[in-house]
């Protein structure tokens, strides 16, 4: 991803019949990338950071590694 650009993440929730589809999004280094509630990632400065997605219902989490050039 290039500095000063934004991209929307496509979210695929499983299972399809989950009762609570709410997900909490967080950047592990907001100096490098930020993420908003619309799942748009914005590259702020050069480096590598992680976006964490956590399911509010059961606490299951996953991450996305973002490298900014």
C-alpha atoms as one frame of an Amber mdcrd trajectory, in Angstrom:
protein
   0.000   0.000   0.000   1.291   3.470  -0.791   1.583   6.246   1.789  -1.408
   8.653   1.834  -3.762   6.151   0.164  -6.820   4.313   1.486  -8.391   0.939
   0.750 -11.531  -0.735   1.969 -11.191  -4.261   3.349 -13.705  -6.858   2.212
 -15.104  -8.708   5.204 -16.270 -12.315   4.965 -17.886 -13.601   8.151 -18.245
 -17.293   8.869 -20.413 -19.085   9.622 -23.067 -17.451   7.493 -25.652 -18.011
  10.223 -23.692 -16.251  12.994 -26.113 -14.428  15.290 -23.796 -11.509  16.100
 -21.876 -10.230  13.094 -20.269  -7.272  14.883 -16.502  -6.982  14.503 -14.104
  -4.683  16.367 -11.279  -3.209  14.228  -7.986  -1.885  15.578  -4.633  -0.765
  14.192  -1.632  -1.939  16.200   0.312   1.138  15.037  -1.891   4.086  14.099
   1.200   6.106  13.140   1.567   3.768  10.139  -2.036   2.752   9.333  -5.482
   3.542  10.672  -8.763   1.684  10.235 -12.259   3.069  10.683 -15.644   1.467
  11.373 -16.294   1.280   7.613 -13.205  -0.999   7.385 -11.242   1.552   5.391
  -7.484   1.348   5.969  -5.476   4.542   5.498  -1.680   4.488   5.068  -0.110
   7.275   7.147   3.636   6.606   6.968   6.184   4.098   5.679   6.449   0.881
   7.678   4.584  -2.284   8.612   1.636  -2.583  10.969  -1.190  -4.984  11.726
  -4.938  -4.485  11.580  -6.702  -6.687  14.136 -10.289  -7.879  13.609 -12.011
  -9.305  16.695 -15.472 -10.844  16.780 -17.488  -9.239  19.559 -19.544 -12.372
  20.217 -16.804 -14.920  20.929 -13.565 -12.944  20.935 -12.070 -14.805  17.965
  -9.486 -12.576  16.292  -7.498 -12.441  13.099  -5.010  -9.974  11.678  -3.974
  -8.372   8.424  -0.377  -7.328   7.870  -0.129  -3.983   6.062   3.121  -2.719
   4.544   3.249   0.945   3.548   5.781   2.121   0.971
